[in-house]
């Protein structure tokens, strides 16, 4: 992918989990498909092989990084 224009879109947050202690936000399918392709995986195999790690507290906002599931 040669286009470096940031993808910007706003998503609604939904409370979830026991007593609403977590918040769910969707990740656009195209973002996940792009990351799967970068790793030479199908969309389905990527979903089985990767989790997302959220990083926060040391800066404003939150950063999500795809990390391979270790077995």
N, C-alpha and C positions, 0 to 999 in steps of 0.2 A: 504494500500500500504506500503510495507516494504522497497522498494528501495528508498534510499535518494539521489541518484545520480541526480544532477541538470539537468534539461532539457535545452539544449542549441540549439538554432536555430536562424538564422538571417532572418529577414523579411524586405521587401521593404516598405518604407513609401510613402504614396500618399497624396498630397495636396487635400483638399476638403472644402466644405462650401463656403459661400459668400466670394469672393476675396481670396480664399485659406487660410483663417484664422485658419483652423483646419488641422490636419494631421491624416490620418487614418492608422491604423496598425491592421492586423488580429491577432486574438487569436486562437491558434490551437484548433480545435474541441475536441480533446482528453483532453485538459486541462479543458475545460468547462464541458465535460462529467464526468470527475473525481470529479470536485467540486459539480456537481449535485448529484452524487452518495454519496458523503460524507454527504450530507444533506438529503438523502433519497428521492430525487426528480428525475423525468424523465428529460431528456435533455430539452424537450419542456417546461415543467413547470418551470424549472430553468430559462430559457430565459425570461419567463413572470414575474418571481418573483424577479429577481436580476438585478442590474446595476453594473458597475465597477467604482470604485472611484480611480482616479489617485492622487498620492501624490508626491510632488517634491519641490524643492527649499532649503530644509534644509540639503541636502546631494547630492552627485553625482548620477545622474541617475533619474529614476522614478520607483515607485512601484504601481502596480495595485492590488486593493483589491475588492473582490465581496461583495456588500452590498445589503441587502434585501430592496426592494421597500416598503416604508411605504405608506399606503393608508389613 
